[in-house]
Amino acid sequence: IYRAALEELQRRSQFEEKKRQRETEGQWGVTAAEEEEENQRIHEFQESIPKMCSQLRILTHFYQGIVQQFLVLLTTSSDESLRFLSFRLDFNEHHKAREPRLRVSLGARGRRSSHT
């Protein structure tokens, strides 16, 4: 999204610079065809934004799932330092609120992992 936005900004700046340069040379800024082509390109970019946002939502959901699985694996580890790492990685309890398996207290995690 960021790269696409930067490219769009660059294209718009180039178009405006092209118009200014022609005007300073005493020519007409741009032709109607060039203006229409630029408007069409802008319209296509604007139509691509919802698709990019949708892809970002999918990637966000996928990433959240991977992080939650990783934290669950850490919490069920028999190594105490890994269990504490999960606590440190989720220090604000953002993932704990979304994943029921992470809601077990740290003390209970140690007892539970000794049974696995």
C-alpha positions, 0 to 999 in steps of 0.5 A: 500500500505504501509503495503504491501510494508513493508511486501514485504521488510521484506520477501525480507530481510528474503530471503537474510538473509536465503541465507547469513546464509546458506553460512556462514554455508558452504552450498549452498545459496538457491536451484533453486526451492527456488530461483524460488519461491522467483522470482514468489512471487516478480513477483506477488507483482509487478503485484499487484501494479497497482491494489493497485494504482487503488484502491488508485485513487478510494478512493482519488476521493471518499474522495475528493467528500465527502470533497467537499460536506461537504464544500458546506454544510458549505458554505450554512449554516445559521450559519456565523461561519460555513461559515467561517469554510469552508473558513478556511478548504479550505484556499488554495482554492484547493476545490474551484477550483474543485467545482463550488458551492464553487466559490461564494464569502463569502459575497454572501454566507451569502446573499444566505443562508438567502434565503434558 
